[in-house]
């Protein structure tokens, strides 16, 4: 994750909470499937998956965890 993306995610998804961001990234690194990763993201964002920042984070996760569907 690039530095500009990191700041975007912290500010837009985690409401400026760097600790929540760090925790989420740690959890995402351990995700075993795309669905697991999406569940983790939703646990932080609620149902707000339409924001540009969330879409960018999901795109990065999809690169790491290809869909098994």
C-alpha positions in Angstrom: 0.0 0.0 0.0 1.4 3.3 -1.1 1.8 6.2 1.4 -0.9 8.3 -0.2 -3.3 5.3 -0.2 -2.4 4.7 3.4 -3.3 8.2 4.4 -6.5 8.1 2.3 -7.6 4.8 4.0 -6.8 6.1 7.5 -8.7 9.3 7.0 -11.7 8.0 4.9 -12.2 4.5 6.2 -10.9 4.6 9.7 -11.8 8.2 10.6 -8.2 9.2 11.3 -7.6 6.2 13.6 -4.2 4.9 12.7 -4.5 2.0 15.2 -7.7 0.8 13.6 -6.0 0.9 10.2 -3.0 -1.0 11.4 -5.2 -3.7 13.1 -7.3 -4.0 9.9 -4.3 -4.4 7.6 -2.9 -7.1 10.0 -6.2 -8.9 9.9 -6.3 -8.6 6.1 -2.8 -10.0 5.8 -4.1 -13.1 7.5 -7.3 -13.4 5.5 -7.6 -16.7 3.7 -10.1 -15.8 1.1 -11.6 -12.8 -0.7 -14.8 -13.3 1.3 -12.9 -13.2 4.6 -11.2 -10.0 3.5 -14.4 -8.4 2.5 -16.0 -9.4 5.8 -13.1 -7.7 7.6 -13.4 -4.5 5.6 -17.2 -4.4 6.2 -16.6 -4.8 9.9 -14.8 -1.5 9.8 -16.9 0.3 7.3 -20.4 -1.0 8.0 -22.3 -1.2 4.8 -20.5 1.8 3.4 -18.7 0.0 0.6 -19.4 2.5 -2.1 -16.8 5.2 -1.1 -13.8 5.6 -3.4 -11.4 4.7 -0.5 -13.2 1.4 0.2 -13.3 0.5 -3.5 -9.5 1.2 -3.7 -8.8 -1.0 -0.7 -11.0 -3.8 -2.1 -9.1 -3.6 -5.4 -5.8 -4.0 -3.6 -7.2 -6.9 -1.6 -8.4 -8.5 -4.8 -4.9 -8.4 -6.2 -3.6 -10.4 -3.2 -6.6 -12.7 -2.8 -8.1 -13.8 -6.1 -11.7 -14.8 -5.9 -12.4 -18.5 -5.6 -15.9 -18.1 -7.0 
